[in-house]
Amino acid sequence: MATSLREIQRIPTSGARAVNSFTVGGVDLLAIPQLAYDVPGGAIGMNAGDSATTLMLLRRRGDEYVPYAELPGPGGEDAEIFRIADRTFLAVACIRTGSGPYRFDTESLIYEWSEGGFRLFQKISTVAAKQFKYWQAGDRHFLGLAQGLELPDIGVDNRDSMIFEWDGTSFVEFQRIPSRWAYNWHPFEAGGDFFVAHADHAGPSTLYRWTSHRYVPHQELLPEGGRAFADFVRDGVHYLVAVSIANQPVVMAFGGGRFAPVGTLTGPGAREVKVVEVDGQGYLIRINFITGTPIVPRPSLMSQIYTIGRGGRFEVVAEFPTSGGTDADVIAIEGGSVRFAVSNGLSGDVRFATESVIYEFRPNARETM
């Protein structure tokens, strides 16, 4: 059976920075945070625009998603849905407010599902927030905030990334993680330990290990340019893919308590990677953002789907166009096919108004050698 990839739906978005698929209250939803709207006659650039944006919520109707609701989420960079016991939360990372000059010291927002809708639950003071990530270590619930922007002219002191813990009533500060320009978290278990990888653009991306009372630095993963991570197990070996925007993604294998490089994926520009398994075969979805520079970006790129082979080897089996691609999330795996959504944040002519896309991928069932 031949591999196929087809477009299901295009969704008008503006500076879409992430996409999250989830079900709550019996409703299938997509959450899409938006960085900026284009300003008529205003400056053109990937860091321009009006930050007075909303978080889009779309509801599944048949094979498509239709508008459902909007929530305040100015300068939206990320939306993380998670559950603690019978409560459902939606955390929105807000990088900035304003339309030039911008304020990066702002508030990020946590909503809770209540009586058929999301209601504001908690505000958290942040500086250039880029991602919330929920995880559980033992019976403790944590919410990581990746933040920071080390630039001399933003008019605010930089701030470390934070790990908050749920105390039964709210999310309270648990631990600060050194950061200069943080983007991402990735929690996972390997070799009997619980780890959290922290991606930093301006400084080292670091793997932290949970010691039952604190997260301690375990090893450096990338020297700079960090964006995202994905992990998987193949033939009993645990692998970690570490993504850097300026360099090729690095594939690492776990052994002797540490991850060591064993290969790379071709080309720079990646911003996000997701692993999915279909009929016993693993696949990696890679989303490319831009090449070039923030001043002269090239956002019209091809992104890839790879098979994950033995020894952590990868083979491209499908490509699809992205326009300042920022994220991907799997909506469903049914009948041997994968339906996934991709957020696009920048048009080919460097405007924010573009379209995010839902795809259906039908892989073949053969084993990758």
Buried (B, 14 or more C-beta within 10 A) or exposed (E): EEEEBEEBBEBEBBBBBBBBBBEBEEEBBBBBBBBBBBBEEEEEBBEBBBBEBBBBBBBBEEEEBEEBBEBBBBBBBBBBBBEBEEEBBBBBBBBBBBBEEBBBBBBBBBBBBEEEBBEEBBEBEBBBBBBBBBBEBEEEBBBBBBBBBBEEEBEEEBBBBBBBBBEEEEBEEBBEBBBBBBBBBBBBEBEEEBBBBBBBBBBBBBBBBBEEEEBEEBBEBBEBBBBBBBBBEBEEBBBBBBBBBEBBBBBBBBEEEEBEEBBBBEBBBBBBBBBBEBEEBBBBBBBBBBBEEEEEBBBBBBBBBBBBBEEBBBEBBBEBBBBBBBBBBBBEBEEEBBBBBBBBBBBEEBBBBBBBBBBBBBBBEEEBE
